[in-house]
Amino acid sequence: MFALDDIRTARTRITPYVRRTPLERSATLSRMLGTNVYLKYELFQKTGSFKPRGAFNTMLSMTADDREAGVVGVSGGNFAQGMAYAGQTLGVDTLVLMPETTPANYVEATLGYGASIEFEPTIDTLFAAAEQRAEAGRTLMHPFDHPDMMAGNGTIGLEIVEDVPDVTDVFVSVGGGGLLSGVVTAINGLVPTARLWAVETEGADVLARSLTAGEQVRMTPTSRAKTLGSPYAAQTAIDLADRLAAPPIVVSDEAAFRSMVTLMERAKVLPELAASCTLAAALTLADRFGPDDRVVLLLCGGNIATADVAEMTVAYQPV
């Protein structure tokens, strides 16, 4: 496990390498929800998502021998780029194992940050292959299920509280739960009265399924929100989510897409579905907010291919 002090230590460790991303009030969204809505623009982080925070904290927490051995990780999305960027910056040889179905924009960006890539046919074979590379000498970096990764991600929570000290609500999307674990630990430690809302999309709702089952479950993701497509949720995330005010909010891909369009047209940013789903979730709870509340939507990433935007625009045209 990790605690608030670990997140503070992580911030000291990673500050030279990551950006403090902006947080701004949105007049349009505030009118829509009848409250004060703020956007945490983590999609402006280097590589286009929050992932460098945890990647840098994990690499910098390793021994010199572990870094010298090179690292290996599994990702078909944002962690691949965050890990590659951290490795390039710190001079650590980085190998990323990706699904064969990984979109070209993720592959090209990861290569651009200096990592090597090997492909595997399925999620299950990816993790098995990563274990094999670790047994052969590389240091394994888990994309979400590690306390150093979670603590690095939690630095976002410190920034949210500093920018909105009277925050009442924070919406965080969930893939494997490394982001949720970090942000919940930070904000609960600083503003215990704040409500944390976990958000998933249909077909990537492994946290909600685990809570319903009362145990950690595995699934094959089918959501278009590809960066939420984890086969399981970290036990830490399950334990933390079980103590939140409400179960995870599960929204449809279409609702996430329509919120993506709203953010593109009104906030002038293009988030991926894993980020825009927070707005979709907040819209379902609009009647819970008062005029004096302070609601933060964490836009965790903006790495979406234009081809995917075009495909969804056609798929979700009004009938």
KOLLUMMAR-898918 format. One record per atom (N, C-alpha, C): residue in three letters; y, z, x. Coordinates in steps of 0.02 Angstrom, whole numbers, padded with zeros to 5 digits, always signed. Layout:
REM KOLLUMMAR-898918
ALAYZX/...
END
This chain:
REM KOLLUMMAR-898918
MET-00060+00000+00042/MET+00000+00000+00000/MET+00063+00000+00044/PHE+00119-00009+00011/PHE+00183-00008+00046/PHE+00234+00026+00000/ALA+00291+00044+00028/ALA+00340+00082-00010/ALA+00410+00054+00004/LEU+00460+00085-00028/LEU+00529+00062-00020/LEU+00551+00062+00052/ASP+00532+00112+00091/ASP+00552+00114+00161/ASP+00523+00055+00200/ASP+00464+00032+00181/ASP+00435-00027+00214/ASP+00476-00090+00199/ILE+00504-00093+00139/ILE+00546-00151+00122/ILE+00611-00148+00161/ARG+00639-00088+00168/ARG+00700-00082+00208/ARG+00687-00100+00281/THR+00630-00080+00307/THR+00612-00098+00376/THR+00603-00173+00381/ALA+00572-00203+00331/ALA+00562-00275+00331/ALA+00629-00312+00333/ARG+00678-00287+00297/ARG+00743-00321+00297/ARG+00774-00320+00367/THR+00771-00263+00400/THR+00797-00260+00468/THR+00761-00310+00513/ARG+00696-00317+00503/ARG+00655-00360+00545/ARG+00670-00434+00533/ILE+00680-00454+00470/ILE+00685-00526+00455/ILE+00756-00552+00447/THR+00805-00507+00446/THR+00874-00529+00434/THR+00898-00585+00481/PRO+00879-00585+00545/PRO+00902-00641+00587/PRO+00873-00709+00568/TYR+00822-00710+00526/TYR+00785-00771+00514/TYR+00790-00799+00442/VAL+00813-00759+00395/VAL+00815-00782+00326/VAL+00887-00777+00299/ARG+00898-00813+00245/ARG+00963-00813+00214/ARG+00968-00759+00160/ARG+01026-00729+00155/ARG+01041-00688+00096/ARG+01065-00736+00042/THR+01025-00745-00008/THR+01040-00796-00058/THR+01090-00770-00110/PRO+01129-00814-00140/PRO+01180-00792-00187/PRO+01151-00768-00253/LEU+01189-00726-00287/LEU+01173-00703-00354/LEU+01237-00708-00394/GLU+01236-00746-00449/GLU+01297-00759-00486/GLU+01286-00752-00561/ARG+01337-00731-00597/ARG+01334-00727-00670/ARG+01341-00797-00698/SER+01301-00812-00748/SER+01304-00876-00783/SER+01337-00866-00851/ALA+01396-00895-00860/ALA+01431-00889-00924/ALA+01391-00922-00980/THR+01362-00979-00967/THR+01324-01015-01018/THR+01263-00975-01041/LEU+01223-00951-00993/LEU+01163-00914-01011/LEU+01181-00846-01043/SER+01236-00817-01022/SER+01258-00755-01052/SER+01275-00765-01126/ARG+01306-00821-01142/ARG+01320-00836-01213/ARG+01254-00848-01251/MET+01208-00884-01220/MET+01145-00900-01253/MET+01105-00838-01270/LEU+01106-00789-01225/LEU+01065-00729-01235/LEU+01104-00669-01262/GLY+01170-00677-01269/GLY+01210-00623-01296/GLY+01215-00563-01251/THR+01213-00574-01186/THR+01217-00519-01138/THR+01245-00546-01073/ASN+01239-00509-01020/ASN+01262-00532-00954/ASN+01201-00556-00914/VAL+01199-00621-00901/VAL+01142-00650-00866/VAL+01163-00674-00797/TYR+01124-00653-00748/TYR+01137-00671-00678/TYR+01078-00711-00651/LEU+01093-00758-00608/LEU+01041-00798-00575/LEU+01038-00780-00502/LYS+00979-00761-00479/LYS+00967-00749-00408/LYS+00939-00813-00379/TYR+00980-00847-00339/TYR+00965-00915-00317/TYR+00921-00916-00254/GLU+00860-00891-00261/GLU+00815-00891-00203/GLU+00789-00961-00187/LEU+00802-01008-00232/LEU+00784-01078-00217/LEU+00830-01107-00162/PHE+00884-01071-00144/PHE+00926-01091-00088/PHE+00903-01060-00022/GLN+00848-01023-00023/GLN+00819-00997+00038/GLN+00795-01056+00081/LYS+00794-01048+00146/LYS+00766-01099+00190/LYS+00696-01116+00167/THR+00679-01179+00164/THR+00617-01210+00140/THR+00615-01216+00064/GLY+00666-01190+00029/GLY+00669-01199-00043/GLY+00634-01147-00085/SER+00612-01092-00055/SER+00581-01039-00094/SER+00586-00973-00056/PHE+00563-00919-00088/PHE+00566-00852-00059/PHE+00516-00841-00003/LYS+00469-00886+00006/LYS+00411-00874+00049/LYS+00427-00857+00122/PRO+00480-00882+00153/PRO+00493-00862+00222/PRO+00502-00787+00232/ARG+00524-00752+00181/ARG+00535-00679+00188/ARG+00470-00644+00207/GLY+00418-00655+00167/GLY+00354-00624+00181/GLY+00321-00652+00243/ALA+00329-00717+00254/ALA+00298-00748+00313/ALA+00327-00721+00378/PHE+00393-00715+00381/PHE+00423-00688+00442/PHE+00404-00615+00451/ASN+00405-00576+00397/ASN+00388-00505+00405/ASN+00317-00497+00429/THR+00272-00539+00404/THR+00202-00534+00424/THR+00193-00553+00497/MET+00222-00609+00518/MET+00216-00631+00588/MET+00248-00582+00636/LEU+00307-00556+00617/LEU+00342-00510+00662/LEU+00308-00442+00665/SER+00265-00427+00616/SER+00228-00364+00617/SER+00163-00368+00657/MET+00144-00429+00676/MET+00083-00439+00714/MET+00092-00417+00787/THR+00037-00405+00820/THR+00039-00393+00892/THR+00052-00460+00927/ALA+00074-00456+00989/ALA+00086-00517+01028/ALA+00021-00557+01035/ASP-00035-00522+01042/ASP-00099-00557+01049/ASP-00117-00595+00985/ASP-00103-00566+00928/ASP-00118-00599+00864/ASP-00075-00662+00856/ARG-00012-00658+00876/ARG+00031-00718+00871/ARG+00008-00770+00922/GLU-00011-00748+00980/GLU-00033-00795+01032/GLU-00096-00832+01011/ALA-00137-00802+00971/ALA-00199-00834+00948/ALA-00186-00890+00898/GLY-00125-00892+00871/GLY-00110-00940+00818/GLY-00130-00912+00751/VAL-00100-00938+00698/VAL-00113-00912+00631/VAL-00143-00966+00587/VAL-00176-00945+00534/VAL-00204-00991+00485/VAL-00190-00961+00416/GLY-00172-01005+00369/GLY-00159-00983+00301/GLY-00178-01036+00251/VAL-00180-01016+00189/VAL-00200-01059+00133/VAL-00140-01069+00088/SER-00124-01131+00071/SER-00070-01144+00024/SER-00069-01217+00004/GLY-00056-01228-00060/GLY-00043-01296-00083/GLY+00029-01303-00104/GLY+00072-01257-00082/GLY+00141-01259-00106/GLY+00191-01227-00059/ASN+00226-01177-00086/ASN+00285-01150-00050/ASN+00267-01108+00010/PHE+00211-01072+00007/PHE+00193-01031+00065/PHE+00179-01074+00126/ALA+00152-01133+00116/ALA+00138-01178+00172/ALA+00202-01191+00211/GLN+00256-01204+00175/GLN+00319-01219+00209/GLN+00350-01156+00239/GLY+00347-01100+00203/GLY+00374-01039+00230/GLY+00337-01016+00293/MET+00272-01022+00293/MET+00231-01004+00350/MET+00244-01051+00409/ALA+00248-01116+00393/ALA+00261-01165+00446/ALA+00329-01154+00478/TYR+00379-01139+00437/TYR+00447-01127+00464/TYR+00448-01065+00507/ALA+00415-01011+00485/ALA+00413-00951+00525/ALA+00377-00963+00591/GLY+00322-01000+00588/GLY+00286-01016+00650/GLY+00327-01057+00698/GLN+00361-01107+00672/GLN+00404-01149+00714/GLN+00459-01108+00746/THR+00490-01064+00707/THR+00546-01024+00732/THR+00524-00974+00785/LEU+00465-00944+00775/LEU+00441-00891+00820/LEU+00394-00917+00875/GLY+00382-00982+00874/GLY+00338-01011+00925/GLY+00265-00994+00916/VAL+00243-00989+00853/VAL+00174-00972+00838/VAL+00138-01034+00811/ASP+00083-01052+00844/ASP+00044-01110+00821/ASP+00017-01096+00751/THR+00031-01142+00704/THR+00017-01129+00634/THR-00027-01184+00604/LEU-00081-01162+00573/LEU-00127-01207+00538/LEU-00126-01189+00464/VAL-00113-01239+00422/VAL-00113-01228+00350/VAL-00171-01267+00319/LEU-00211-01234+00279/LEU-00264-01266+00242/LEU-00240-01279+00171/MET-00244-01342+00150/MET-00217-01363+00085/MET-00270-01395+00042/PRO-00263-01390-00024/PRO-00307-01428-00069/PRO-00294-01503-00061/GLU-00345-01542-00072/GLU-00337-01615-00066/GLU-00288-01643-00116/THR-00275-01606-00170/THR-00230-01630-00223/THR-00157-01609-00211/THR-00141-01581-00154/THR-00073-01558-00141/THR-00024-01616-00145/PRO+00032-01609-00183/PRO+00081-01662-00187/PRO+00109-01681-00119/ALA+00126-01745-00112/ALA+00148-01771-00047/ALA+00211-01736-00022/ASN+00256-01716-00066/ASN+00318-01685-00043/ASN+00304-01619-00007/TYR+00253-01582-00029/TYR+00235-01519+00004/TYR+00203-01533+00072/VAL+00161-01583+00074/VAL+00127-01601+00137/VAL+00179-01622+00189/GLU+00224-01667+00169/GLU+00274-01693+00216/GLU+00320-01638+00241/ALA+00341-01594+00196/ALA+00386-01540+00217/ALA+00351-01493+00265/THR+00288-01476+00251/THR+00251-01431+00295/THR+00242-01461+00364/LEU+00224-01524+00367/LEU+00220-01558+00432/LEU+00287-01559+00467/GLY+00340-01568+00428/GLY+00407-01570+00457/GLY+00427-01504+00490/TYR+00398-01449+00466/TYR+00412-01384+00497/TYR+00364-01369+00555/GLY+00324-01418+00575/GLY+00285-01411+00636/GLY+00215-01384+00629/ALA+00190-01374+00569/ALA+00123-01348+00561/ALA+00071-01404+00564/SER+00010-01386+00579/SER-00047-01430+00572/SER-00078-01419+00503/ILE-00108-01471+00474/ILE-00136-01466+00407/ILE-00208-01491+00408/GLU-00251-01454+00373/GLU-00318-01478+00359/GLU-00329-01470+00283/PHE-00367-01517+00255/PHE-00376-01518+00182/PHE-00447-01496+00163/GLU-00450-01464+00104/GLU-00513-01442+00076/GLU-00515-01463+00002/PRO-00575-01472-00026/PRO-00580-01498-00094/PRO-00561-01449-00149/THR-00572-01384-00139/THR-00558-01336-00192/THR-00526-01273-00164/ILE-00499-01232-00210/ILE-00470-01169-00191/ILE-00522-01124-00157/ASP-00582-01122-00186/ASP-00634-01079-00158/ASP-00652-01099-00087/THR-00658-01164-00074/THR-00675-01186-00007/THR-00617-01175+00041/LEU-00555-01175+00015/LEU-00497-01160+00058/LEU-00502-01090+00088/PHE-00513-01041+00045/PHE-00515-00972+00070/PHE-00575-00962+00116/ALA-00631-00993+00100/ALA-00690-00987+00144/ALA-00676-01019+00212/ALA-00642-01077+00212/ALA-00625-01111+00274/ALA-00576-01070+00315/ALA-00529-01037+00281/ALA-00481-00995+00317/ALA-00516-00936+00351/GLU-00565-00907+00317/GLU-00604-00853+00348/GLU-00641-00878+00409/GLN-00667-00939+00406/GLN-00702-00967+00463/GLN-00655-00977+00522/ARG-00594-01001+00509/ARG-00546-01010+00564/ARG-00526-00942+00593/ALA-00523-00891+00551/ALA-00507-00825+00576/ALA-00564-00797+00619/GLU-00625-00809+00598/GLU-00682-00787+00638/GLU-00684-00823+00705/ALA-00657-00884+00707/ALA-00655-00922+00769/ALA-00598-00902+00815/GLY-00553-00858+00791/GLY-00502-00832+00836/GLY-00431-00832+00809/ARG-00416-00871+00757/ARG-00348-00871+00731/ARG-00335-00808+00690/THR-00272-00791+00682/THR-00252-00734+00642/THR-00239-00757+00571/LEU-00273-00726+00524/LEU-00267-00747+00454/LEU-00204-00718+00422/MET-00166-00761+00388/MET-00108-00739+00349/MET-00122-00753+00276/HIS-00128-00701+00237/HIS-00141-00711+00165/HIS-00075-00730+00131/PRO-00076-00777+00084/PRO-00013-00800+00054/PRO+00021-00748+00010/PHE-00015-00698-00015/PHE+00018-00649-00059/PHE-00013-00580-00055/ASP-00077-00574-00041/ASP-00112-00510-00048/ASP-00114-00471+00018/HIS-00055-00451+00040/HIS-00049-00411+00102/HIS+00015-00370+00099/PRO+00015-00307+00119/PRO+00075-00265+00113/PRO+00134-00291+00153/ASP+00124-00322+00211/ASP+00181-00349+00248/ASP+00212-00407+00212/MET+00171-00448+00180/MET+00197-00504+00141/MET+00237-00478+00082/MET+00210-00428+00047/MET+00244-00399-00011/MET+00310-00365+00009/ALA+00309-00329+00064/ALA+00369-00295+00086/ALA+00424-00344+00104/GLY+00406-00400+00136/GLY+00456-00451+00151/GLY+00485-00480+00087/ASN+00442-00494+00038/ASN+00466-00520-00025/ASN+00511-00470-00061/GLY+00497-00406-00052/GLY+00536-00354-00085/GLY+00608-00350-00063/THR+00625-00382-00007/THR+00695-00382+00015/THR+00740-00416-00037/ILE+00712-00460-00078/ILE+00751-00490-00132/ILE+00775-00435-00180/GLY+00732-00387-00193/GLY+00751-00332-00238/GLY+00809-00291-00211/LEU+00809-00280-00145/LEU+00866-00244-00116/LEU+00931-00281-00128/GLU+00930-00347-00120/GLU+00990-00387-00129/GLU+01012-00387-00202/ILE+00965-00390-00248/ILE+00982-00389-00319/ILE+01019-00324-00336/VAL+00994-00268-00314/VAL+01025-00204-00330/VAL+01094-00198-00297/GLU+01100-00223-00237/GLU+01166-00220-00204/GLU+01217-00263-00240/ASP+01196-00320-00267/ASP+01243-00364-00301/ASP+01254-00345-00374/VAL+01204-00314-00406/VAL+01211-00292-00476/VAL+01184-00220-00479/PRO+01225-00171-00457/PRO+01200-00102-00453/PRO+01176-00074-00520/ASP+01206-00098-00575/ASP+01187-00072-00641/ASP+01139-00120-00677/VAL+01097-00153-00639/VAL+01049-00200-00667/VAL+01004-00164-00718/THR+00993-00197-00775/THR+00950-00167-00827/THR+00883-00203-00834/ASP+00882-00268-00816/ASP+00821-00308-00826/ASP+00815-00359-00770/VAL+00753-00369-00746/VAL+00740-00420-00696/VAL+00677-00458-00717/PHE+00682-00524-00719/PHE+00626-00567-00736/PHE+00599-00599-00672/VAL+00535-00589-00660/VAL+00502-00613-00598/VAL+00439-00651-00617/SER+00431-00711-00591/SER+00370-00749-00604/SER+00313-00725-00559/VAL+00252-00739-00581/VAL+00192-00714-00547/VAL+00144-00770-00533/GLY+00126-00778-00469/GLY+00071-00821-00450/GLY+00012-00776-00432/GLY+00011-00755-00368/GLY-00039-00706-00347/GLY-00014-00635-00351/GLY+00052-00626-00362/GLY+00079-00559-00370/GLY+00114-00530-00310/GLY+00118-00567-00255/GLY+00152-00541-00196/GLY+00227-00533-00205/LEU+00257-00578-00243/LEU+00329-00573-00258/LEU+00341-00516-00307/LEU+00303-00514-00361/LEU+00312-00461-00410/LEU+00304-00393-00377/SER+00253-00384-00336/SER+00240-00319-00305/SER+00300-00296-00264/GLY+00327-00341-00224/GLY+00384-00323-00182/GLY+00446-00307-00222/VAL+00463-00349-00270/VAL+00524-00340-00309/VAL+00520-00278-00353/VAL+00463-00267-00385/VAL+00454-00207-00426/VAL+00461-00144-00384/THR+00430-00142-00326/THR+00434-00083-00283/THR+00506-00069-00261/ALA+00543-00122-00244/ALA+00612-00112-00222/ALA+00656-00088-00280/ILE+00653-00121-00336/ILE+00699-00105-00390/ILE+00680-00039-00424/ASN+00616-00027-00434/ASN+00596+00038-00463/ASN+00616+00096-00417/GLY+00616+00084-00352/GLY+00636+00137-00305/GLY+00710+00150-00305/LEU+00750+00101-00325/LEU+00823+00107-00322/LEU+00854+00117-00391/VAL+00827+00084-00441/VAL+00853+00089-00509/VAL+00794+00101-00556/PRO+00770+00162-00561/PRO+00709+00176-00599/PRO+00715+00157-00673/THR+00776+00152-00699/THR+00785+00136-00770/THR+00780+00061-00784/ALA+00782+00020-00733/ALA+00780-00052-00743/ALA+00712-00074-00770/ARG+00715-00123-00816/ARG+00653-00150-00844/ARG+00633-00212-00804/LEU+00571-00213-00782/LEU+00544-00270-00745/LEU+00498-00310-00792/TRP+00509-00375-00794/TRP+00470-00419-00837/TRP+00432-00469-00795/ALA+00366-00466-00798/ALA+00323-00514-00763/ALA+00314-00576-00807/VAL+00319-00635-00776/VAL+00316-00697-00814/VAL+00263-00744-00784/GLU+00222-00772-00828/GLU+00173-00822-00808/GLU+00176-00882-00855/THR+00144-00936-00836/THR+00138-00993-00880/THR+00065-00999-00903/GLU+00056-01030-00961/GLU-00011-01040-00987/GLU-00052-01082-00938/GLY-00111-01059-00922/GLY-00152-01093-00873/GLY-00141-01068-00803/ALA-00094-01022-00795/ALA-00083-00988-00730/ALA-00072-00914-00744/ASP-00105-00889-00796/ASP-00092-00821-00821/ASP-00147-00772-00799/VAL-00162-00774-00734/VAL-00217-00732-00710/VAL-00199-00658-00712/LEU-00136-00640-00706/LEU-00117-00570-00710/LEU-00127-00544-00782/ALA-00104-00582-00830/ALA-00113-00561-00900/ALA-00188-00555-00917/ARG-00227-00601-00893/ARG-00299-00599-00906/ARG-00332-00538-00873/SER-00309-00522-00814/SER-00336-00464-00779/SER-00320-00399-00815/LEU-00259-00394-00839/LEU-00239-00334-00875/LEU-00278-00327-00941/THR-00288-00384-00974/THR-00327-00382-01036/THR-00400-00362-01023/ALA-00427-00387-00968/ALA-00497-00372-00951/ALA-00506-00303-00921/GLY-00452-00274-00897/GLY-00457-00209-00865/GLY-00485-00212-00795/GLU-00486-00272-00766/GLU-00511-00281-00699/GLU-00484-00347-00670/GLN-00488-00354-00606/GLN-00466-00415-00573/GLN-00512-00473-00591/VAL-00484-00525-00620/VAL-00524-00583-00639/VAL-00502-00644-00598/ARG-00544-00694-00597/ARG-00528-00757-00563/ARG-00526-00813-00615/MET-00486-00864-00600/MET-00481-00921-00645/MET-00463-00984-00605/THR-00475-01040-00635/THR-00454-01104-00607/THR-00389-01124-00641/PRO-00333-01124-00605/PRO-00268-01137-00636/PRO-00264-01209-00663/THR-00230-01216-00721/THR-00220-01281-00751/THR-00147-01295-00767/SER-00103-01248-00756/SER-00032-01256-00773/SER+00002-01308-00729/ARG+00053-01341-00757/ARG+00094-01386-00717/ARG+00138-01347-00668/ALA+00145-01282-00678/ALA+00181-01240-00630/ALA+00136-01228-00570/LYS+00133-01277-00527/LYS+00082-01277-00474/LYS+00088-01219-00425/THR+00150-01197-00413/THR+00158-01143-00365/THR+00141-01074-00395/LEU+00124-01072-00459/LEU+00096-01011-00489/LEU+00020-01013-00491/GLY-00009-01066-00464/GLY-00081-01077-00472/GLY-00125-01038-00425/SER-00125-00973-00432/SER-00169-00931-00391/SER-00234-00919-00428/PRO-00291-00917-00393/PRO-00354-00903-00427/PRO-00364-00830-00447/TYR-00323-00786-00419/TYR-00328-00716-00438/TYR-00261-00682-00422/ALA-00251-00623-00451/ALA-00192-00583-00437/ALA-00210-00524-00393/ALA-00166-00508-00347/ALA-00178-00452-00302/ALA-00187-00387-00343/GLN-00231-00344-00321/GLN-00242-00282-00356/GLN-00179-00240-00358/THR-00139-00243-00305/THR-00075-00206-00306/THR-00031-00229-00363/ALA-00028-00295-00374/ALA+00012-00322-00429/ALA-00015-00300-00497/ILE-00081-00299-00503/ILE-00112-00277-00566/ILE-00095-00204-00580/ASP-00099-00163-00529/ASP-00085-00092-00538/ASP-00011-00081-00556/LEU+00034-00118-00523/LEU+00105-00110-00538/LEU+00121-00137-00608/ALA+00093-00195-00625/ALA+00107-00225-00690/ALA+00082-00182-00747/ASP+00030-00145-00735/ASP+00002-00101-00787/ASP+00050-00045-00804/ARG+00100-00033-00760/ARG+00148+00020-00773/ARG+00215-00006-00797/LEU+00221-00071-00806/LEU+00284-00100-00830/LEU+00293-00085-00904/ALA+00354-00098-00928/ALA+00370-00082-00998/ALA+00330-00123-01048/ALA+00308-00182-01027/ALA+00272-00227-01072/ALA+00224-00270-01032/PRO+00173-00299-01065/PRO+00128-00344-01030/PRO+00165-00406-01006/PRO+00134-00445-00961/PRO+00166-00506-00938/PRO+00183-00552-00997/ILE+00238-00586-00990/ILE+00258-00636-01040/ILE+00230-00703-01018/VAL+00191-00734-01060/VAL+00160-00798-01044/VAL+00194-00852-01085/VAL+00224-00900-01052/VAL+00260-00955-01086/VAL+00223-01020-01073/SER+00237-01069-01114/SER+00205-01134-01106/SER+00240-01174-01050/ASP+00204-01223-01024/ASP+00235-01268-00975/ASP+00294-01304-01006/GLU+00287-01322-01069/GLU+00343-01357-01103/GLU+00405-01313-01107/ALA+00396-01249-01124/ALA+00453-01204-01127/ALA+00485-01196-01058/ALA+00444-01192-01006/ALA+00470-01187-00938/ALA+00508-01251-00920/PHE+00481-01308-00940/PHE+00515-01371-00926/PHE+00582-01375-00961/ARG+00585-01356-01024/ARG+00648-01360-01061/ARG+00700-01312-01031/SER+00677-01255-01007/SER+00723-01210-00972/SER+00745-01238-00905/MET+00700-01275-00872/MET+00719-01310-00811/MET+00775-01359-00824/VAL+00770-01396-00879/VAL+00823-01444-00897/VAL+00888-01407-00911/THR+00884-01351-00946/THR+00944-01312-00960/THR+00978-01290-00895/LEU+00939-01265-00849/LEU+00967-01243-00785/LEU+00995-01301-00745/MET+00963-01359-00749/MET+00988-01417-00714/MET+01055-01440-00743/GLU+01059-01440-00809/GLU+01119-01467-00842/GLU+01177-01417-00842/ARG+01162-01352-00845/ARG+01215-01303-00852/ARG+01229-01263-00789/ALA+01177-01246-00751/ALA+01187-01210-00688/ALA+01190-01256-00628/LYS+01174-01320-00639/LYS+01177-01372-00587/LYS+01129-01360-00530/VAL+01070-01333-00546/VAL+01017-01325-00497/VAL+00952-01352-00529/LEU+00905-01372-00486/LEU+00841-01398-00510/LEU+00786-01351-00486/PRO+00768-01300-00526/PRO+00714-01255-00507/PRO+00646-01285-00524/GLU+00595-01262-00491/GLU+00527-01280-00510/GLU+00508-01239-00571/LEU+00453-01258-00604/LEU+00432-01223-00665/LEU+00418-01149-00651/ALA+00395-01134-00591/ALA+00381-01065-00572/ALA+00444-01022-00573/ALA+00502-01053-00571/ALA+00565-01018-00574/ALA+00597-01021-00643/SER+00597-01081-00673/SER+00629-01089-00738/SER+00592-01051-00793/CYS+00529-01035-00782/CYS+00492-00997-00833/CYS+00524-00928-00845/THR+00563-00903-00798/THR+00596-00838-00810/THR+00648-00844-00865/LEU+00683-00901-00868/LEU+00730-00912-00923/LEU+00693-00920-00989/ALA+00639-00958-00988/ALA+00599-00966-01049/ALA+00577-00898-01075/ALA+00556-00854-01031/ALA+00534-00787-01052/ALA+00592-00746-01079/ALA+00649-00749-01045/ALA+00707-00710-01067/ALA+00730-00732-01137/LEU+00724-00796-01151/LEU+00745-00822-01217/LEU+00702-00792-01272/THR+00639-00777-01257/THR+00596-00748-01309/THR+00614-00675-01323/LEU+00653-00644-01279/LEU+00670-00573-01286/LEU+00744-00562-01299/ALA+00779-00615-01318/ALA+00852-00611-01324/ALA+00874-00554-01371/ASP+00834-00540-01422/ASP+00854-00487-01469/ASP+00849-00417-01440/ARG+00819-00411-01380/ARG+00812-00345-01349/ARG+00872-00327-01306/PHE+00915-00375-01292/PHE+00971-00363-01246/PHE+01035-00346-01284/GLY+01072-00298-01256/GLY+01137-00281-01283/GLY+01193-00313-01244/PRO+01254-00311-01270/PRO+01310-00344-01236/PRO+01327-00315-01168/ASP+01305-00254-01155/ASP+01321-00222-01091/ASP+01263-00223-01041/ASP+01208-00255-01060/ASP+01152-00260-01014/ASP+01167-00308-00957/ARG+01129-00300-00903/ARG+01136-00343-00844/ARG+01066-00371-00829/VAL+01057-00435-00845/VAL+00991-00466-00842/VAL+00989-00516-00784/VAL+00943-00507-00739/VAL+00936-00551-00680/VAL+00874-00594-00687/LEU+00883-00659-00681/LEU+00828-00706-00679/LEU+00818-00728-00606/LEU+00760-00715-00580/LEU+00745-00733-00511/LEU+00720-00806-00509/LEU+00761-00850-00481/LEU+00741-00920-00472/LEU+00708-00925-00403/CYS+00642-00918-00403/CYS+00607-00907-00340/CYS+00598-00969-00297/GLY+00605-01029-00327/GLY+00595-01089-00287/GLY+00619-01152-00322/GLY+00630-01204-00282/GLY+00654-01268-00309/GLY+00618-01327-00280/ASN+00556-01318-00261/ASN+00518-01373-00230/ASN+00476-01408-00284/ILE+00507-01457-00315/ILE+00472-01495-00366/ILE+00482-01569-00352/ALA+00430-01608-00357/ALA+00434-01680-00343/ALA+00469-01716-00401/THR+00510-01765-00384/THR+00544-01804-00436/THR+00494-01838-00482/ALA+00437-01858-00455/ALA+00385-01889-00497/ALA+00360-01840-00551/ASP+00355-01777-00534/ASP+00333-01727-00583/ASP+00386-01717-00637/VAL+00450-01717-00617/VAL+00504-01711-00666/VAL+00502-01770-00714/ALA+00492-01830-00687/ALA+00490-01890-00729/ALA+00431-01887-00777/GLU+00373-01866-00751/GLU+00313-01863-00793/GLU+00322-01813-00850/MET+00351-01755-00836/MET+00361-01706-00888/MET+00415-01727-00937/THR+00464-01763-00914/THR+00516-01788-00959/THR+00485-01832-01013/VAL+00438-01874-00993/VAL+00402-01916-01041/VAL+00355-01875-01084/ALA+00318-01830-01053/ALA+00267-01791-01089/ALA+00299-01746-01143/TYR+00359-01721-01130/TYR+00389-01673-01175/TYR+00448-01700-01214/GLN+00449-01766-01224/GLN+00500-01796-01266/GLN+00494-01769-01337/PRO+00550-01758-01371/PRO+00546-01735-01441/PRO+00510-01787-01484/VAL+00468-01764-01529/VAL+00431-01809-01573/VAL+00477-01838-01626/
END
